[in-house]
Each structure stands twice: as C-alpha cells, then as structure tokens.
C-alpha cells in the first residue's frame, strides 16, 4: 500500500513540475479552488457510499460472511483507482499547482508549495481511511457515535504515521535537496561535500526525533524485561539510548531500531507485539533488530538513498545544458521541462529495482544474526535462538494469514524467512560461514560508501 501511495505522490509532484506554474486569472481562481475542493470531498464521499452499500448487503446475507474480505478488497481497489484519478486530476486537469505557484507564489519557500499541492491528496486519503475503518469490524457497535469517530480517526492516524515515515519523509528529503540546489550550486566541491555530510548527519539524528514527534509512545514498564533487552545490546556492544513502547491501539505488531548515532538510537516495540508475543519470542525479535545495527543496515540503507541524490544534485545542471534535438511547438517546451527531471526518473527506477533486493537481503542477514546470537544464559545457544525466532515468525503469520506468502518493498515473505531458518537448523555449520562474512561485509560497505562519496564530490 505504501508503494501505491508513494507512486501517486510522485506522479502528482512530477505532474505539477512538468505542467508549469502560470498565474491564474481572478475569475478562474475561485473556480479552480472550488473544483479542487470537490475532488478532495468526492473521494471520501465515495467511501461513505461504499460502506453504506456493504452495511446494507452483508446483514441481509446477500453477501456471505466468508466473502466479506473479498468484497472489501474489491471496494478498496475501486476506491484506490478513484483516489488516483482525483489526485492526478488536481494537477493535470484542474492545474491546482498554477494557483499555488503561479498566483500565490509559494515556491519561494522550500517545501511550502509541495505541501499545498499535496494537501487535497492527503486529505482525501486520510478521510477515506477514517471511513473505511468501519468495514474492518474493529470498532465496537456499542460505542457512541463520537467515540467510534475518535477510534476511527485514531486508526487512520496510525496508518498516516507509517505513510509519513516511509513515503512522505523520503519524498520531502528529495524535494528539499532540489529546492536548495540553487544555493548549493554556488558552493565549491569541498563545501558541497561538507553540506551533504551535514545533511546525512541531520537525517541520521533527525529520524528518531521525528518518530518521537509524530508517534504516540510511552515508557517501558517492565524493568526486568527491559534489563534483559538491554543485556542483548550490551553483549553485542551496541549503545542504546532508550526503549519506547509504540502505542498503536493494539493494531501494529512490529519492532524497529532507529538512529545511526548512538546518542539518538532507540528501540521501538509496538503494544500489540508486547501483548501477544511471549518473552522468549520477543527477545528473538530484539536480537533480529540488534542484527540490523551490528551489520550496519541502517547506515547502508541511508547511504543507499542519499548518495544517488547527491549524484543528481551534481549532474542536473550539466544535464540541462547538454544539447538535445530541437523540437517544435509545445513538445519542445515539455521536453525542456522534463529533461532536468530525467535523473530523478532514473533514481526512482533504481530504487524500485534494487531497494527491494537489498532490503530483503538485509532482513535475511538479521535473521541469521538472531539465530547465531547467544542467549542471556550460557546454556542457551543457537538452537534455542533459531527456534524462538521461527515461532515468532509463525505467530506473526497467524495474525495476518494473507501475509505469509506476500512480500513487500522492504520485507521478504514470512515463508522465505522461515525456510532460511529451517535450512540453518538442518546445517548449523552454515552459521559459522555467515559469522566470518559479517565483518567483511561491514568493511566492504564502509569502503564502497567512502569511495563513492569521494568520487561524486571531489572528482
């Protein structure tokens, strides 16, 4: 779902850039604003109609209960198509960006024009989530109308938090770098390298602070279990600032270590994970997250995302000055506008092709690290660690059966992860091979990052 949302946001922003920003005449200004409002309201309006349709059909047994997930999936697909069309129409047909950039001239400030361009898109998405949460059956029928609305809004906020972290935050980073490009072009190579180094550190330290800002979180209450978790990180020589409980209304079962800089690094454990998983399986999940830190996965992913952005900033000006075949009419104007965005398109294709492969490999490596990691007791070895992790993955599959064979952009399927753990259990000697390769991979990542940085900024 995050991939689809990201695609809509990218297409919306790309369309707003390609179609220019001409000032809107006064008599058309209010009409444009009115039509954008109609599109933003039409999408949740369709969601209201769809939920009303389902509430009429299912109680009368027109649709069997066993087919309810299929009906909801079809309605969701139909709604996603409408949301996609309405989002793109705001920039391609109604030209909302002409009001934001041409009339209001909000492009003078970084990120402000993109915020207003995406505002009707995010509004229709968020309100649709609030309405569609009624179909999931997670709201009690005994709740009052106001209480049910608050709960639905809370569920939508949790989904929006994930969208902010995995879609909007990376997009805002890319846009901010592009908005700052005129200022960076006046710097020499050494100053530009230092500027991007500062940006890298800000991202490394800012993501944990962003999590604390947008997510509802609380202190860890079980001091004994908290000490056990900290012991795992101490055994692996990992400096951890704090452990926080991510309050999701018992909707999300997930864990994550965020932050590269030790002073800002913290472990997030969701409330559903703590409520449904036994402590031995939770400790196996914690070892998995510790593996991400030990194997420099966060550093690798962040460098993987920022280095191509640095290359785009370095080469975009030269690309715009290169001679291209001359075309006539409006096609020439469109081509002149699109050429500077060619590196961005290559970058997006690069991410869509290589980022899933890299993320899946890192998940498998973290699983292997968790399986080979010793327990809190000397008698607890590799067999217990792998068994606990496999039980945790099976329990996670039981919570969402449809995700057992499904892979996402950042995670391989649970089926493949369990198969790898079983392969390790059958051949324990493979763990020693992975142990020897861990340090070599960390050194290789550091060398590749350093060489790429020097090549892009100093040559």
Steps between C-alpha positions, in 0.01 A plus 500: 500500500783738582645438154170598335473813715858590417433456129198734515698763690791479254268527199317795657821688569648411163185616324506829690860559387449406134187710445660821625352766727315770307309766698127434509264781403278634776175367350648150479668501840194418709378250242831312523489502880138380491579212263797388710272499803243295309762240409632485857147447637387266222747227601384461863145545373545189290636322809180591688290355217707181494477443875124563481475243220685237702294569816183442298614183321682299767229499775241375247733213400520626146874461548616205708725567797778290346501732198518817709883543463466458123226764483703743710809437284303578183352815651847607614643444150216703347554775753876505437435550128268793573753654741775462238287668232392784728857560618643524150207713381594771752822568305438372147144626443414762761856638523497550877877561490440816293312648795760390754809600305384749240239704689606455862874457414558261789796343320718775646523292821631141501233227537213748548365475145526118502312494830202689357505302174481171695252631759179394314661163418591428863163631623303264276727209594477563876123549508452188287700299754275631777186394313632162382606399851131433563520203260781330693275425797753642749253756639255370759133547412429601860718810476334835463525677166755751632710226666491286183610802293793561736606136475480504120703820491756335730533200267544733201768696690697179554492427126597861428802467731627209290431697183692798635804292591528286187353726230473868587824534698724362218306701242539817707875434525538474122286811442689700763832420335360609164364824649839573654684421174528868387680577825722191479605583144694799630717278721825336397551123514634495854223722636237295317642177644491651850139613443388153401696351790309728735175393332592134554559562871175696531308210345677250727415700812168641383310179424484386867389848605239497225372167630462642850313798356243331276450170685319439827748333730557420867757373747581133545331382821652152549844580643613134510414438135651837407830398662493174302459695177781738592723203582466374142619835366781520756618149405524616139671829602210713374433831671123549541358823636151383598222246443154634420158343461327603179130545579299388198170411663605132479499521119868459402737216592846628412838598643777725372832649600527853363799729497862463391651733758509314837382803696180509292453125450194336655295182483127515421270211598132525410230432757348212301839331481540520878145382567493194272857365492669310788825635637727241339362587155523871576867455589554321168343798321726734698804296387378543143487878547843495664624321189390793285720728712801266513494447123467874426171456319362841596823666387491303175138587423547869581814520284320304230230770493713813537794427268287496181341826616849646524573379147179663374591832658848479348394415146161665455639838398736344246218289358281806449779667299562202268383540137191298409308467172290805429124446490226738399188616679388406846692173485827696515384686811395175665833339411699794639308470825528121521875467427613632843278235663658214307748421783210491747323244280814290477537524878143382558548209262826419677323492837208290381733242345781476755354615833268197540787261432730678745232522771412132466865401530540710813195338660644155434837608642333631816312170536828309472660729758209437739534124451873500575474746790547351845225531756503659842604169655814315404302180448278667241661471160433517130223236497288685755551834326396367159201314646376814679536713188317245286216483754479880499472507119236227505302694759527811285374299202203382709406861575486582127462177297493687171853628561661157536586475130489872422815710479520877527742764385709470817431147624516154341210264558474327836509171312847570358633619835378186675649281226840662555483439876409136444792465260731634770356258753576209265854624430634685810844530339357763264477742796878501537530595133268795552689603816823529304333702226336758730817699573610487135162635387515790746847597378387469135201727564722765661754488214233520228325790675825694545617446142164596354482812717849613397436427132173696489611802698868550422558368146 
